Amino acid sequence: MSSASGAASASRINTVVIPVAGRGTRLLPATKAIRKELLPVGRKPLLLYAVEEAIASGAEHIIFVTAPNDRSVSQYFSRDLELEGYLKRRGRSEEAAALERLCTSACFTFVPQEFPRGLADAILCARKETAGKPFGVILPDALILSQHPCIGQLASCYLRHGGPVIATRIIERHEAPGYGVLVIDPSGPGSDLGVVRVRSMVEKPRPECAPSLYGIFGRYILDPGIFDAIERLRTDASEELQLTDALNLYCQTNPVFGYIFEGEHFDTGSWLGYSKAVLECMLADDEIGPTLSQYFGTGRHN
């Protein structure tokens, strides 16, 4: 925990919001009875990667925005003394200790989103718990594997420049309909410094209409001013409040930055992206990876 506490003092972002109220319909039928965030990616559920990223970046308080009456996430991050005792009695004390650490590594708060009204509404649900301080947002289905945790990279950028920070990187033009895309201010800090100034953003533009090739990748550092912007929004055609729209309002009077993050991104909200993430994590596993790599090398999977 020493490295995490050191990151906390450097980043000054102690709170991270993780929305988990979505229905995961792109991964049906697997997600009919289990949240997509709890599906396994390697040896861990997808959601645990987001939590570990937050803690490694110095977060001490993690706020989960959940679906109403859904206790699966809170159960996962609550201690199971019976299971821990079972493991200890069978000489598996290290596993029992790991489960205890999982549930005590941060302060976990669970806030319901009463209606599925979009990402901006989910963030608004966490307003009271953020206590008027800047906070991070991690969308767990945007899995980012990196040596330096992505939300920590953004927190460092926030400390240097101030103002909300959005994780970004260059995408292919044909990929634009799958992303929010930034409109860049050419007078900003400059991409050579890893930072761009954001004028506005466009949600999922057609390739020929994309204002730039800087995509949005599911990580944000926001400040309390975003809540006022969200409250000014009207719902879109899907009856949702979009974070992109709130940030566009915020951009009109306040600086917003994009940070070109380091790491490998997987869209685990799609079957293709989820499958790639599972394979990547299993092949990187010290115990299973070499055998699995050999298995694929034999062609037996065909």
DRENTISE-308898 format. One record per residue: residue in three letters; x, y, z of N, C-alpha, C, O in turn. Coordinates in steps of 0.02 Angstrom, whole numbers, plus 50000, padded with zeros to 5 digits. Atoms other than C-alpha are relative to their C-alpha. Layout:
ALAXYZXYZXYZXYZ ...
***
This chain:
MET500414994050000500005000050000500435006450000500165011849990 SER499594994049997501505011750014500025003749935500015009949934 SER500004996750065501545015049828499355003649986499355009149957 ALA500654996850010499685018849826499955006350040499705011450015 SER500054994049960499815031049970500455005549973500295011449977 GLY499574995050031501275039549882499675003249940499735009249930 ALA500374997350057500215041349725499465004850023499325009849989 ALA500534995749976498835048949830500265007050015499945012049999 SER499734993549983499935062749895500215003949938500195010049937 ALA499794996750061500535066349718499405002449960499425007949932 SER500564998450044498845066249631499485004450032499155008349997 ARG500524996349964497715073849766499314998349976498845002149989 ILE500665002450020496275064349688499874993850042500124988450026 ASN500095005649953495665053349830499364996149988499254990950018 THR500655003150011493935048849762499934998249926500095002249882 VAL500145002250068493475038849607499294997249997499094993350040 VAL500685002350012491715035849542500024994749945500324995749892 ILE500035005450049491385019449451499264998349987498944995250030 PRO500705001650015489665018249366499934992649980500294990149937 VAL500125007150015489005000249364499254998649996499034993150013 ALA500735000850002487145002949335499744997949932499144996749924 GLY500235002050067487104998349150499764992949998499914988950042 ARG500305006750005486194982849091500414995149960500274989249959 GLY499555004550035487574975848982499674996049944499834990249934 THR500395003750049486384971248841500414997549941500214992849907 ARG499595002450057487784969548712500324993250015500554989949969 LEU499705006449983488404954348807499484994850021499644989850053 LEU500515005249989486744945148821500164993949956500444994849902 PRO500385001749940486344931348859500434999150063500164997650116 ALA499575001149942487874930248974499825004750058499915002850116 THR500124995049948487334945949068499285000150024499075004850058 LYS500705000149977485524940849099499964999550076499535002750106 ALA500035001149928485904935349277500625002350037500675001550098 ILE499394997549968487624942849310500215006549967500165007149906 ARG499804993650027488254960549289500624999049956501054995049972 LYS499425000750046489484962649145500645001750037501174999050021 GLU499404998149963490684970849267500284994450043500864994750065 LEU499775005649959490794954449364500184993949957500364988749984 LEU499765005450043491174943649213500764999450007501105004450015 PRO499285000849990492914936049226500415002249939500225000849882 VAL499504998550051494374943149128500664997550029500955000650072 GLY499455003449966495814931449166499754997250065499214994150068 ARG500185002849934495764926849350499565004750041499365002950096 LYS500364995049960494814942449405499395002449962499375002249901 PRO500564996850034493134950349370500225006749971500675009949997 LEU499834993750034493204965249253500025005850048500475010050044 LEU500054994349955492694977149391500605000750045500795006350064 LEU499434999749955494184972649499500595003649967500995006850002 TYR499474996250034495374979649366499905007550011500395011150023 ALA500154992949989494504996549384500165002150071500455007450083 VAL499874998449930494604996049573500755000150014500995004650048 GLU499285000149990496434991149572500345006049967500825008749995 GLU499724994050032496805005149449499895006250043500345010350050 ALA500154994349958495955017649563500455000150062500735005350079 ILE499605000449939496875011649719500745001349984501085004750022 ALA499304999050019498555011049629500145007349983500715009549983 SER499934992950016498235029249580499935004450062499975010550057 GLY500054996249939498005034349761499305001050027499225004550077 ALA500684999149976496115033349781499904996350066500114990650075 GLU500175003049935495525030049958499254999050007499034995250050 HIS500745000449998493655031849924499754998349931499885002049883 ILE500275002150065492785022549783499244999850006498964996550049 ILE500734999550000490965026449744499744996049940499884997649883 PHE500325003950053489995013449645499295002749991498915003150039 VAL500694998150015488415019849560499674993849970499834991749915 THR500285006650015487335004349552499275000549977498955005749985 ALA500705000550017485664998949483499604999050065499864996050112 PRO500395000849938484254999649613499884992750015499764988649971 ASN500135006849975484054983849717500514994949976500404988949985 ASP499475004750021485644976249642500545000050053500895005050063 ARG499515000549946486764970149783500614996049979501044994750021 SER499465004450020487974959849679500685003350009501165000150030 VAL499364996649994489344973049677500175001150074500744999950094 SER499874999049929489164977349862500184993450034500594993350080 GLN499825006449971489214958849904500714998049983501074995350024 TYR499325001950021490804956349805500525003750041501055000950057 PHE499514996049964491684970349900499865000150076500105004650111 SER500115000849929491044964850071500344993650023500374988749985 ARG499645005949976492004952550179499534994150009498964994950030 ASP500365006449990491424934450181500394996150052500844992250035 LEU499625003149946492034928450350499954992449998500434988950016 GLU500065007350005491354910950321500484997249949500814992149961 LEU499545002350051492344909050160500735000850023501134996350013 GLU499324999049975493914916450239500184994650051500744992050050 GLY499875005249951493754904250385500094993249968500524989349989 TYR499945006450036493494889650266500694999249970500994993949975 LEU499345000350032495094893950173500554999050053501024995150043 LYS499495000649948496094895950333500034993050029500574990350041 ARG500025006849971495524879050401500324994949954500534989649976 ARG499705004550049496184871050243500705002149979500965000149927 GLY499314998050012497874879250251500105004849943500665005449917 ARG499954995350055497504892350119499965007250026499555011250004 SER500024993549965497874907450229500165005849954499885011249963 GLU499834994550045498644917750088499395002149959499295008149949 GLU500614998450038497034916649987499505003650045499185008350023 ALA500454996749953496024921350141500225007250012499805011750014 ALA499754993349989497144936350172499895004449939499745010449945 ALA500114996150061496984941749990499275002249995499135007849973 LEU500714998150000495084941550005499865005550050499465010050037 GLU500094994749950495184952050162500265006649973499935011849981 ARG499714993850027496324964750077499555002949946499475009049942 LEU500454997850053495114965449930499455004550028499275009549997 CYS500584996649972493724971650044500185005750048499755009450070 THR499794994949952494754983150156500515004949970500795009150005 SER499484996050032495904991550029499795007249988500215011549974 ALA500254993250009494795006950014499335000650036499054995550058 CYS500684999049975493185014650080499534999549940499585003449893 PHE500465001150055491795008249967499315002750018499045001250071 THR500674997349991490155017749949499584997949940499824997849883 PHE500445002350053488655011749849499395004649997499015005450045 VAL500534995150011487435024349776499554997649944499804996249889 PRO500445002450054485895018949676499845005449949499755011249965 GLN500284995850053485425026449509499304997349987499224992049958 GLU500685002649999483545024849519499734998349931499354993649923 PHE500235001250068483255025849332500605000249953501075004049965 PRO499435000150047484425021949184499985006149954499745005849898 ARG500054993650036484615040049128500675002449974500765008449965 GLY499384998050032486385039849058500575001250049500495001450110 LEU499394999449960488165042449117500015006450041500225006350099 ALA499994993749963487965060749167499554999550062499735001950115 ASP500455000849943486495056249279500324995450052500254996750112 ALA499675004549953487495041949356500525003950041500575003050102 ILE499504996049964488885054249401499665004950047499905006150103 LEU500374995449956487615066549470499764996550063499724999650116 CYS500225003849941487005052749588500544999950054500394999150113 ALA499445000449953488735052949669500195006850028500695007450064 ARG499804993249982488745071749699500135000850075500665003450094 LYS499934999249927488495071249888500634996550025500994999250067 GLU499445004049975489815057849912500685002849979501185001450011 THR499364997250021491155067449816500215006050043500785008350039 ALA499844995149948491065080749952500325006449974500745009450006 GLY499764993750026491415095549840500735000249978501025005549974 LYS499305000450020493135089449786500074997049931499614993649908 PRO499895003450064493875084249618500004992550008500164989950062 PHE500055007349996493625065949578500134996949932500075000249880 GLY499915003750062494035052849449499384996149982498964994750024 VAL500545004450025492825042749343500334994649958500714996049912 ILE499765005750039493245025349277499394996249974498974994050013 LEU500515004350029492085016549156500314993049994500764992049953 PRO499645006449995492514998349194500014995949936500464991849927 ASP499985004050061492054991249024500525002749950500664999449900 ALA499414997650037493455002148951500614997850040500885001650080 LEU499435002849964494854991049016500645002849970500755002349910 ILE499354997350022496564999449006500544996850043500584997950103 LEU499445003249966498094989149050500625004149987500825005249930 SER499414995650008499624999849083500464999350060500244997550115 GLN499525000249946501195000449186499845005350052499915004150112 HIS500214994649955500625017049260499245000749993499005002049938 PRO500735000150005498755016849302499735006249965499945011849978 CYS500244994650044497775027349178499705005750040499855011550025 ILE500324994549964496725037149303500535004050039500435009950051 GLY499444996449968498355041449393500365004649952500585010049971 GLN499704995750051499075048249231499585006449992499865011949987 LEU500444994250007497555059649215500035004450062500005010650057 ALA499964996149938497675064849398500625004450001500605010150024 SER499394996050004499465070549371499925005949952500175011349965 CYS500144994650047498895080649221499575005350032499695011350023 TYR500444995349966497525088649325500405004350048500285010350054 LEU499594996449952498795093549456500425005449965500535010849993 ARG499584995250036499865102249324499605005649967499815011349967 HIS500364995250042498515110849222499355002550030499125008050013 GLY500654998149974496905111549324499474998949947499624998449888 GLY500545001250047495205108849245499914992749986500394988949993 PRO500135007150016494385092349197500484997349948500715000949903 VAL499545003350045495475079849105499654993849973499344990050010 ILE500315005650035494885066948977500554995749971501014998249939 ALA499525004550031495855051448927499884999749925499324998749903 THR500074999950072496195052148741500614996949967501144996249998 ARG499455001950044497275045348602499744999949928499145000249917 ILE500184999950070497295045048413499654993449980499894988049998 ILE500355005850027496045033248330500035000249924500215005349895 GLU500085000150073495815027848149499355003549982498865003150019 ARG500604996250018494555038448056499384995449996498834997550014 HIS500595004450007493435023448021499734997850068499174995150072 GLU500235001849933493325020548210499585005450034499295004250086 ALA500334994249969492545037648245499294998550023499105000950076 PRO500695001249977490735031248252499944996150065499404995650094 GLY500025003749938491215020748403500255004050060500315001350115 TYR499704996049947491925035148506499695006950004499395009449956 GLY500044992849997491645052348572500665002749973501184999649982 VAL499404997250033492885063548478500085007350022499605011150025 LEU499854993349975493735079348542500085005049943500345003449890 VAL499854994250043493735096248455500575003650035500505006050092 ILE499384997749968495495102648489500125007449988500005009949933 ASP499794993150006496055120448523500745000149982501164998050022 PRO499295000150021497675122748424500465004350042501075003650038 SER499584995849958498275135848548500144996950068500435000150111 GLY499905003449936498305123048689500714997950011501154999849972 PRO499315001949982499835114948771500374996449945500984997249939 GLY499675003650054500195103648622500074992650014500264990650069 SER499995007349991500135084948594500704997450014500774991950040 ASP499335002249985502025084048605500134999650075500604996250097 LEU499965000449928501785086648792499504995050029499454994250090 GLY500495004849977500445073348800499345003050019498904999550045 VAL500604996549978499095086448831499735004249943500115007449907 VAL500334995650049497835094948716499455003850035499145001350082 ARG500554996049974496615108848755499374998349960499384997849899 VAL500625002250031494805104048720499525005849993499365009250042 ARG500514994950011493575116148641499304997250012498885000450042 SER500645003349992492125103948636500104992749979500664990649966 MET499955006950022491735086048589499364997949966498825000749977 VAL500565002450040490595076448471499934992650014500434988950015 GLU500125007049984489795059848513499894995949936499424997249898 LYS500055005050054490065045948384499855003149931499335001649901 PRO500124996950065490235056348226500124995149942500484990249950 ARG499835003750060490235049148051500735001349983500985006749998 PRO499284999150013492035046547992500165006549963500655009949981 GLU499854994050039491945060747866499855006550038500065011950018 CYS500184994149961491255072547999500415000750065500315005450102 ALA499614999749938492495068848139500435006350002500815007649955 PRO499634993749996493245085448198500744999150014501145003750005 SER499305001849988494875076848247500034992450003499524989049993 LEU499935007349990495555059248276500174998550073500444993150088 TYR499905001249929495675061248465499364997150031498875000650042 GLY500575003349971494485048448538499985000650075500485002450106 ILE500104999949927493785047748716499974992850025499634988649996 PHE499885006949981494245032248815499794998250072500124994150104 GLY500315002649939493195030748973500365001550065500274997950114 ARG499684997849938494295039649102499965007650003500085011049953 TYR500084992849991493995057049172500245002150069500184998350117 ILE499944996449937494565068749309499525005949995499595010049949 LEU500504994750002493115080449348500045004150065500295001750116 ASP500054996049939492845094649471499275001550013498845000249971 PRO500714999249981491255099649562499585004249952498975003749952 GLY500384996050048490785112149426499614995949950499144998449919 ILE500355004250050490245097549316499284998750021498854997749978 PHE500685001549977488715094749425499515005549979498945004049961 ASP500434994550022488015111949385499854999449925499295000749903 ALA500105000950072488265108349200499504994349987499064995049944 ILE500475005650009487355091649216499295002150015498825000249980 GLU500674997849981485885099949302499685004549949499075005549949 ARG500274995750053485695111649153499804996149938499514998949892 LEU500135004050060485525097349030499274998249993498894997950042 ARG500635003350016483965091048945500164993049974500684991949943 THR499895006850024483795072648907500014999849924499675003849891 ASP499965000750073484235067048731499444995549974498974994050011 ALA500525004050030483205056448612499914993350035499384990250030 SER500055006349963483585041148718499795001050072499814996350113 GLU500214998349932482945049848875500574999450049500474997450106 GLU499415000449958484715050548944500355006850004500265011149961 LEU499574994149993485895063949007500714997849986500974993350019 GLN499345002250024487575062648920500565004350031500515010450034 LEU499434996449972489235067249001500335004449947500575009949963 THR499724995950054489845073448832499655006849996499975011949987 ASP500374993750003488455086548831500175004450060500235010550052 ALA499834996149940488865091849009500695003149992500795008950010 LEU499334997450011490705093848965500015005549947500405010249952 ASN500044994750050490245104048812499765006650032500015011950015 LEU500224994049964489305116148926500575002850043500695008850045 TYR499454997949956490775116549046500555003549960500855008449982 CYS499474997350043491995120048903499885007349980500365011049965 GLN500164993350023491095136148861500315005450045500445011050022 THR499754995049953491765144949016500604997750041500865001550081 ASN499475002849959493115133649088500474995949958500274993149907 PRO499535004150037494695124849029499884992650011499744990450067 VAL500045007349999494585106248988500584997449959500745000249906 PHE499425002750034496065095548936499914992749982499534989150014 GLY499955007150018496365079148848500714997750014501195001249998 TYR499335002749987497805068248906500094993749959499684989149962 ILE499855005750043498595056048785500314994550043500914994650057 PHE499795004949950498705040948899500434994549970500434993349910 GLU499615005850018499885026248895499634993750024499374993750079 GLY500325006249980499185008648898499634996849942499534999949890 GLU500375003750051498234995548800499274999850018499084997950073 HIS500714999349987496364998148784499604994349969499744992049914 PHE500465005150024495004984948767499285002350014499125004150070 ASP500714998649991493154988448739499654993550020499424989849976 THR500285006449979492484974248845499245000050000498934995150019 GLY500724999950007490704979848815499774996549937499174995649927 SER500165003950060490774970448649500314993150007500814992350043 TRP499745006849994491074951848628500714999649972501134996049999 LEU499335000250028492594954848518500515003050048501045000050061 GLY499554996849953493404966948639500084996050064500634995550091 TYR499975004149939492964956048788500454993949988500864992250031 SER499605005950015493724940748704500745001649995501174997850019 LYS499304997950005495324950148663500305001250069500874999450083 ALA499764998649932495474955948844500124993550038500634992950073 VAL499915006549965495224938248912500634996649976501034994350017 LEU499405003350027496554931248795500645003650022501135000350041 GLU499414996249980497774945248835500194998550073500774997450089 CYS499865001049929497604942749022500204992850015500624991650058 MET499825007049988497684923749015500694998449972501074994650002 LEU499335001250028499214923848902500545003350042501115001150041 ALA499514996749956500064935749025500064996650068500484998550108 ASP499995003549936499704923949170500614995450004500714991249960 ASP499375003849995501344916349232499884992450002500294988649976 GLU500135007249993500544899549270499684997049938499874991649915 ILE500405002750055499334897349126500255002249932500194998549883 GLY499824997050064500054908548991500434995849955500264994949896 PRO499565003950045501484897648926499644994049969499734992649910 THR500365005850026500374882248909499475002149951499374998949900 LEU500524997650045498974892148831500305002349934500025001049881 SER499664997850061500184900048707500204994149958500134994249897 GLN499815006050037500814882848661499394996849968499424994349912 TYR500625002950026499024876748640499785003649936499605000349887 PHE500204996250059498624890648517500514999049944500344999149885 GLY499495001150051500264887548428499934993449964500174992849908 THR500095006650032499794869448392499445000149948499414995649906 GLY500564999950047498244874648296499414995850023498934995049985 ARG500555004349977497134863448403499365003950010498815001050009 HIS500604996049990495954877948433499585000649937499025002949939 ASN500384999950062495434876548251499554993949994499204993249944 
***
